[in-house]
Amino acid sequence: MNHPGIHNYSEIGKLNKVLLHRPGEELEALTPSTIERLLFDDIPYLKIAQEEHDHFAQVLRDNGVEVIYYVDEVAKAIADPALQIQLVNEFLNLSKINSKGLRAAMTDYLLQMSPKKMVAKMIAGIQRSEVATKEPTSLMDLDTDDYPFVSDPMPNLYFTRDPGACVGNGINIHHMHFDARRRESLLLRYMFLYNRDFAAPGNQQWYDLRDAYSIEGGDVLVLSKDIVAVGLSQRTTTSGAEAFARSLLGNSGFKKVLAFDIPETRAFMHLDTVFTMVDYDKFTIHPEIEGPLNVYEMTMDDGDLKFNALKDDLAKILATELKLPAVDLIRCGGGNLLAAQREQWNDGSNTLAIAPGKVITYDRNYVTNELLEKHGMTVITIPSAELSRGRGGPRCMSCPVNRDDI
């Protein structure tokens, strides 16, 4: 099974290839004193989180999906020792390691490892005790605060949706909103530039982590071969959405970007935590965003980006844009407000479509799962007691690289 290159023109076409990251030692860096800095609300139990993630990966394989992993694909990209040195330098820059002595110690420490171990260590975090410098060259070398890491771990990386988004025959490599996640995008950048199993020579790039404005993959939905949706959220700025639209519409066959303005709250972190496409004419949605949701249209005309506010209700907007007689909005939790809020917090709206009308969901969201089945969906549930503590569901945990066209 091999599906070279990036090809993704929908949210629902049969999924052929997906990029995951199996949770590792980085989760064990989460403590009551580090979770806020590392963007977590809770501390998952690593052993069970790994078992649940392995179950997720096996469900994907059982359904004909090629599963690839972050560590393996970045390691392939840096087989050349010169690229290993280049990656370490960029990694240390993003980690804000400015002391010459500490940089030298960390460089030596990382470059003595195999490429795969080096990438895994970058993700797991580097503790001060691992790279003690002999002669201090900066106050940083003498710093005795209680924080154990000189380079933070990346516990959010098992949500591979966010650092990048495969759109059409190209990729976004995102400028993440928080510093804690920006090195995740750096690893993806190396994968895209130097791993030909991941990206084919004809694949393009729409956005880069060095671009000025934040945008994250949970806010990017490919609705059709003509239309991409982007969420204006807690983590994707209006300027980032505009820059993405200008790049995409000016250099691809896509004709329109729809911007969904959602409330900027932790609970509604990204668009895909409250809204996902699951079939040709079906969407899951958290009912609390329907009222305040505004939708704007961006198109390109003679090289200029044009803007328009869409005034109709969401179901009619989607039907019109997708050229359908009607669309079905499946409300997370049904009509029960408590169920809707509980299951949205546990990512009841964050479904991963692996084929039209066939989705993977968390088993804990039983109210929404029953509703999906009543609407004719095939629902495959996975265990989620520990994975869900990271505030992301099956869509968040997957970066589709290659799908069949619909």
ABEGO torsion letter per residue (X at the ends): XBBBEBBBABAABBBABBBBBBBBAAAAABBAAAAAAAGBABBBBAAAAAAAAAAAAAAAAAAGBBBBBAAAAAAAAAABAAAAAAAAAAAAAAAGBABAAAAAAAAAAAAABBAAAAAAAAAAEBBAAAABBABBABAAAABABABABABBBBAAAABAAAABBBBEABBBBBBBABAAAAAAAAAAAAAAAABAAABBAABBBABBAABABBBBAAABBBABAABBBBBBBAABBAAAAAAAAAAAAAABABABBBBBBBBBBAABABAAAABBBABAABBBBBAAAAAABBBBBBBBBGGBBBBBBBABBAAAAAAAAAGBABBBBBBBGEABAAAAAAAAAAGAABBBBABBGBBBBBAABAAAAAAAAAAGBBBBBBBAAAAAAAGBBAAAABBBABBBBX
